[in-house]
Amino acid sequence: MLDIRLIRDSPDVVRDAFNKRGDDPKPLDDIVATDKQRRELLTRVEELKAIRNQASRQMGSPESYAALLAQIEKRYRPTQYVPDTAKRQADRQAVIAELAAVSEDIKKLDEQVSALDNLLNDLLLRLPNIPDASVPIGKGSEDNKVLRTWGDIPEFPFKPLPHWEIGEKLGIIDFERGVKLSGTRFYVLRGLGARLQRALINFMLDLHVNEHGYTEIYPPFMVKGQCLYGAGQLPKFGDNLYHDAEEDLWWVPTAEVPLTNLHRDEILPPGSLPIYYTAYTACFRREKMAAGKDTRGIKRGHQFDKVELYKFVEPDKSFDELEKLLHDAEDVVKKLKLPYRIIPLCTGDLGFASAKTYDIEVWAPGSEEWLEVSSCSNCVDFQARRANIRYRPEPTAKPQFPHTLNGSGLALPRIVISILENYQSRQVGNGSVAVPEVLRPYMKRDVIR
């Protein structure tokens, strides 16, 4: 969530940021107008409360009723005020009646302010984050530039097979039974396919915990709606999420959601930052936005596994922490010896909550495409504001919002794709797939046959 003070004081700066993202800046006008109306009402409420409080303190002096009534009317009804109070009966009941009218107006105004608070909060929740100044300007993914690459593109003496053919030939991916069980965009991993998936999860968690310094978390796969709001998934992406309406629980689209909310509504004590978390979860997405795309194989499904990396850090260190986060995600791909490239996303391709993002894409020779396996993002204080997460830099310091960062470490279906297609045997007709060296202790074998 953006700071309302930034929108109030520098609307043109925010409008320019939205233009760079390719987002409609009109909601800013609605927010500015709503905020102005709310503040005007608050001013009037405070004036009426001051009248009521002052009058209440003077109610014990009967001799002052006439003057008190005149004072109330002068402040409460300045346009109708008639100063000749001597011609009127100024007694205690008249003062009480006027104070009752003031209180009724305060109640009505408080209700209006509360309604505007809710409207303003809803409008703010729908605004995306502002891109960092270091993010390249562009309209969309077509404007992204490759920052660097690692590894060599493998050469085959034949046209390499795509993973869906490899998986079916080896009997490790069963698309037909996946559809029978759950419908389109579901599949079943069998035998060594299931073991490969499990080996990758264990390898990545062990790497991030033992070498990169993360604390492992096993969170629920279903969360309350407020968790989705805190992480920035609701209200914008509600159509792409699975929801149990009866229990009002939501299936997580990524472990980023529960990890963000581990410290929701908390003030972290001095010295607690940085906090590094890693978590495995299944992820559930309706993929409505991708309808008709990438339907073959396991590239894009309604359920998939992922290991997530998440950080809570001090604001002045967050962009250095982003580079470290990227390194940790890259380390997984390097150890698997898969060719990959790093792409800093341009303004028009940034995610809703992100201020800056690097994508990691691995090469899939059978599918003949680069596959995104991680987006490493710095969300600055955007999620912390939404989830009301704060920290104290010092014991007596005022609480501040930390910066949050997240990245896949990594997304499993596409890593499985890349392994099957890059490690398929170079011998014509062999049909086997070599197991990456770092996975052999987990797989207990060198080759998938």
N, C-alpha and C positions, 0 to 999 in steps of 0.2 A: 504494500500500500504506500502511496506517495504521501509525503507530509503536506497537509492542507496549507501550512504556512508558505511552502514553496509555490503552490498554485496561487495563493492569495497575493503574494508579494511579487512573483515573477511569472505571470501567466504566459508571457511571450516565450520565455525560455522553455517551458513545458510544451507549449504549442510547437515550437521548432523541433523539439525532440520527437514528438509524435509524427510530425511530417517526415522526419528522417526514417522512422520506423515504417512509414506507410499506413499509419493508423489515422482514423477520423478524429480531428481535434475538437469537433463540435461538443462532445461531452464536457469539455473544459468549461465552455460557456454556461452549461447547465449547472456545473459545480460552483462556479463563481457567483452566479445569480442566487443559487440556493444558500450558499454560505453568507452572502450579503443579507438576504432576508432573515436568516437565522440570527445573525449578530444584531440586527435591528430589533428583533423581538426580544432577544436576551437583554438588550439595553433597557427596553421598556419594562420588562419583568423586574429587573434590578431596581429601577426607579420606583415601581409600585411597592416592592418589598421594603424599600427604605422608608416610604411614606407610612406603611403599616407598622413597621417596627418603631419608628419615632412616635407615632400617635399612641401606640400601645403603652409606651413608657410613660406618657403624660396623662393617661386615663385616670390616675388617682387624684387629680386636682380638679374638683368640680368648678372652681372659679375660672378655670382656663378653657372650659368647653367651647365657649363662643369663639375664642381665638384659635383653638385647635381645629374647630370645624372650618373656619375660614382658611386655615393653613392647608388642610386636606383638600378642600375644594380648589384652592389656588393652584396646587401642584397636580391634583388628579384630573380636574376639569378646567384647565386654564382658559379655554375659549368661552366657557359658560360662567366663569367666575363673576359673582357680584359682590363687591367688597362691603356693602352696607349690611353687615350682619346684625346690627342693632334692631332692624325691622323684622328679624326672623327669630323664631324660638330656638335658641341654641342650647340644647340640653344633652344629657348623656345618651339618650336614645338616638338622637340625630347623629352623634358621632359614631355610635355602634353601627347604625345603618350604613353610613358612608364607608366604614371599615369593612363591612360585609360585602359591599359592592366592589371594593378594592380587592378583597380576597377572591371573589368570584372571577374577576378579570385575571388575576394572577393564575388561577387554576386553568382558565381557558388558554392563556398564553403559554403556560407550561406544556399543555397538551400539544399546542401548535409547534413549540420548540422540539418536543420529543418526536413528533412526526417528521420534522425537518432533519433532525439528527439521523433518523433511520434512512430517510431518502438520501442524505448526504453520504452516509456510510455505504449505502448500496452503490451509489455513483462512483465513489472512490474505489470500491472493490473491483469495479469493472475496468479500471485504468491499468495499462501495462506499466512496466518499469521503464525508467529513462536510460537510454544507452550511455555507457561511459564514453568520455571524449576520445578514448583510444580505439573505439570500435570503428572499422571502416564503413563508410556510407555506401549503401546499395539498396536496390529495390527488392531483391530476393535472392534465392540460392544461386541463380545464374550469375550473380555478381560476386560470389565468394571466390577468393584466391587461395591457392595452396601455399601454406607457410613453409612446410618441409615434408620430406618423405623419408622412409626408412625401409631397408630391405630390398631385395631384388624380386622382380616379377618372375615367377617360375616359367620355365619353358617345357613343353611336352612334345613328344614325337607324334602326337595325335591331338585331335580336338578334345580338350579336357571335358569330362562329364559334369553336368550340374548336380548339385547335392541331392535333388529329388530322385535322380536316376541311381546315384551311388547308394543312397539310403535304401531304396527298394531292392537293388541287386544284392546288398549285404544283409537284407532282412532286419535292418535296425530302425527304419522309419516306416510306420504303417499308416498311410493316409486314409485308406478305405475304412479301416475300423475307427479311426479318429472321427470321420464324418458320421459313421454309424452311431457312435456314442454321443456326439455333441453337435454335429452339423459342420458346415463349412468353416474353414480356418481353424480347425482343430486337427491334431495328429497324435499318434501314439509312438513313443520311443520304446524300442524293444531291445532286450539283451544288452549288447555292447553299446548300443545307442544310448540307452538309459544310464549305463555305467559311465560313458563319456560325459554326459550332462552332469552327473553327480561328481565326477572327478574334477571337472572345471570349477564347480561351485566350491568344493573343498580346497582346491589349489588356490583360487583367488582369495578366499577368506583367510587362509593361512598366510599368504603373501602379505596381505594388507595388515594383518594383526602382528605378525612376527617381524616383518621388515620395514613396514611403513608407519607403524605406531598407532593404528586405529584400535578402538575398542569394539568388539563384536556385539551386535544387538540382534536378538531374534524377536521382532515385533509382531503384533497381530496382523493378519492379512485383511481384516475388516476394521473400519474406524468410524467414528462419529463424523457427522457432516461438518462440524466446526474445524476438524482437522484438514478437510479439503479446502475450506476457506483460508485457513492459516497458511497453507502451502501454495495457494494461488491457483488451485484447480477449479474451485467454484468461486463465482457463479459461471464463469466463461465456458468451462469445458464440461458442464453437466451432462450434455447429450452423449459424451464419449465415455461415461463412467457407468459401472454396474451398481445398482442401488436396491437394497432390500427395504421396500417401503414400509413393511409391517414393523420391523425392528428399527427402522431409520439408521441402518448401517450401510457403509459404502465399501466395496472391494477396492483395495489399493491399486492405483494405476502404476505405482512405483514406490519403493521403500522410502523415497524422499518425503512422502507424506507423513508417515508415522515418525520418522526421524526428526523432521521439523518440529513436530508437536510434542516431542519428549519433554521439552522445557517450556511449553506454552503456559502463559500466565505466571511465569517464575522470574525472580530476580537472582541471577547467578552471582555468587559471592566473589569478592576480589581474589585474583589468582587462579580462577577456574578456567580461564581461556588460555590457549585454544582447546577446544574439544573436538576430537576426531571420532566419528562413528562409521562402522561398516556393517552392512546387513544384507542377508539374502532374503528375498521374498519372491513368491510367484506374483506376477503382475497381470491385471485384468483390464482390458480396454475394448470398447466396442468397435473401434477403428472405423467409425462412420465416415470420418474425413478422408479415409483412404479407400473408399468403396470403389471397386473396379480396378484397383492398382495392386500389383505385387501379390496376386492371389495364388501363384504356384509355389510349391515348396513350403518352407517354414519361416520365410523371411518376415511375414507380418501375420500374426495370429491374435486371437482374442485372449489367449493365456500364454504367458512366457515367463521364464525365470531370469532373474537379474541380481547381480551383486552391486550394491550401491555404496558410494562414498559420500560422507556428509561432514561439514565442518561448521562450528561456531567460533568466530575469531574476532579480535579487536579491529575496529574499522580501518585504522591506519596500516594494517598488515594484510588486508584481505586480497589485494592484487598480487602480492608475493605468494600468498597462500594458494591463489588460483594456479600459479605456475607450478607449485609443488603438487597440487591435486592432479594437474595434467601429467606431470612426471609419474605419479603413482599409477594412473590409468595406463599410460604408455608402457610402463614396466611390464604389465601383464602381457601385452601384445609382443613385446620384445622377447620375453622369456618363452612365448609360444612360437617365436620365429615366424611370424606372419608379416608380410609386407603391409605397411600402412602409411597413411598421410595425415597431416594436421591441417585443419582448416579453421581460421578465425571467422566466425560468422559476421556478416555485414548487418547493418542496422535493420534492413528489411527482412532478415531471416532469423532475428533473435526470438527466443522463446518469451512467453508472456511475462515471467518473473525475472528474467535475466537482464543484468546490466552489461555483461560481457561473457561470451561463450567460445570455447574451442571444441570443434568436433574431431573425433578420431574415426577414420574410415579404413577398413581393411579391404584387401583385394580378394575377390572371389573369381578365379579364372574360369570356372565352369559356367557361372551365371554371367560372366563378363561385365562385372560392375563393381564399383566401390560401395561398401556397406558401412553405414554409420553404426558403430558399436559403443560409442560413448559421447555424451555432450557434457563437457566440464564447464560449469557456470558459476559466476559470482553474482549473487542476487543482492549484494550490499545489504541495506536495512529493510528491503521490501517485504520479505517474509517475516522478519522479526516484528515489524509494526503490526502486520496482520494477525500474528499469533501472540502479540503482547509479550515478547521475550526480551528481557533486559539484563544488564549486568552492572556491577559496581566496579569501576577501575580501582578505587581505593575505599577503605572502610567507611569514610564519611562523605564520599563523593555521591553526586546525584546519579541515579540509574540512567544508563544509556542503552540504545539499541545496538546489539552486536551485528556483525555481518554474517550471512550464511552462504555457504558454497555447497554445491552438489555435483556429482558426476557418476556415471556408470563405471563400474570397475570389474567386470564389463557386462554387457547384455548378451545373454547366452545363445539365443537361436542363431544370431548372425556370426558369432564366434564358431559355433558348431559348423555352420555353412562353410566358413573360410577354412577351417581345419580339414573337413572332408574334401573340399575341392583343391586345396593347395597340397595336401599330403597324399592324394591318390597316387597309386603306383604309376611310375613312368613306363613300366613294362606293358606293352599292348596286350590286352586280354587278361591281365592279372586280376584286376578288380579289387585289390585290397587297399587299405588306407593305413599308412604308418601313424603311430601314436606319437605326438610331440614328446620330446625327451622329458620335459618337466612334469608331464602327466603320467609317465610310466609307473612311478611308485604308487600312484592312486589307481591306475587301471590294471596293474599287475600283468601287463603284457606290452609288447612292442608294436603289434600289428592288429588291425581289425580285419578279419577275413569273413 
